[in-house]
């Protein structure tokens, strides 16, 4: 699986970080492992998200362990990403 994360640019979930579960031509399906599970992903228009290019190595490895990551892996990967971003902003 090609691990990708995205940040919501519009809507009530603006600035929320998600893992992209799947996509089609116009939409992406997003999960955060807590409010939006793999079984019930959020459908979002591609123009309303911003792709995250630099994913921490540990998070990418965690998400690539399975063909489709589960909610616990997604939650942990997003937490690793947030920790990295928080440490960057402190520098």
C-alpha positions in Angstrom: 0.0 0.0 0.0 1.2 3.5 -0.8 0.9 5.3 2.5 -0.5 8.8 2.2 -1.8 11.3 4.6 -3.9 14.4 4.0 -5.0 17.5 5.8 -8.5 18.8 5.4 -8.6 22.3 3.9 -12.4 22.9 4.1 -15.4 21.9 6.0 -16.2 21.4 9.7 -13.1 19.1 9.9 -10.7 21.8 8.6 -7.1 21.2 9.6 -7.8 17.6 10.7 -5.2 15.0 9.6 -6.3 11.7 8.0 -4.9 8.6 6.4 -6.2 8.0 2.9 -7.8 4.6 2.7 -8.8 4.6 -0.9 -9.6 7.0 -3.7 -11.5 7.3 -6.9 -11.5 9.9 -9.7 -13.1 12.7 -7.7 -13.1 11.6 -4.0 -10.8 10.3 -1.4 -11.9 8.2 1.6 -10.3 9.2 4.8 -9.9 7.6 8.3 -8.5 8.8 11.5 -9.0 5.6 13.5 -11.1 7.3 16.1 -14.1 9.3 14.7 -13.7 7.9 11.2 -12.9 4.3 11.2 -11.6 2.1 8.3 -15.1 0.6 8.1 -16.8 4.0 7.9 -14.4 6.4 6.2 -15.1 10.1 5.4 -15.7 10.8 1.7 -14.1 14.1 0.8 -13.6 15.9 -2.5 -10.0 15.9 -3.6 -9.9 19.6 -4.0 -10.7 20.0 -0.3 -7.6 18.2 0.9 -3.9 19.0 1.0 -1.6 16.0 0.6 1.1 15.6 3.3 4.4 14.8 1.6 6.7 14.0 4.5 5.4 11.2 6.7 7.6 10.0 9.5 9.4 6.8 8.7 7.9 5.0 11.8 4.4 6.0 10.8 4.9 4.8 7.2 6.3 1.5 8.4 3.4 1.0 10.8 0.8 1.6 8.1 2.5 -0.6 5.5 2.5 -3.7 7.8 -0.9 -4.7 6.4 -2.6 -4.4 3.0 -5.3 -2.2 4.7 -4.2 -0.7 8.0 -6.6 -1.1 11.0 -7.9 1.7 13.2 -5.2 1.1 15.9 -2.4 1.5 13.3 -3.9 4.6 11.9 -4.3 6.2 15.3 -0.7 5.4 16.2 0.6 6.7 12.8 -1.3 10.0 13.2 0.0 10.4 16.7 3.6 9.9 15.5 3.0 12.5 12.8 1.6 15.0 15.3 4.5 14.4 17.7 6.9 15.1 14.8 5.1 18.3 13.8 5.0 19.5 17.4 8.7 19.0 17.8 9.3 20.9 14.6 7.3 23.9 15.7 9.3 24.0 19.0 12.6 24.3 17.1 
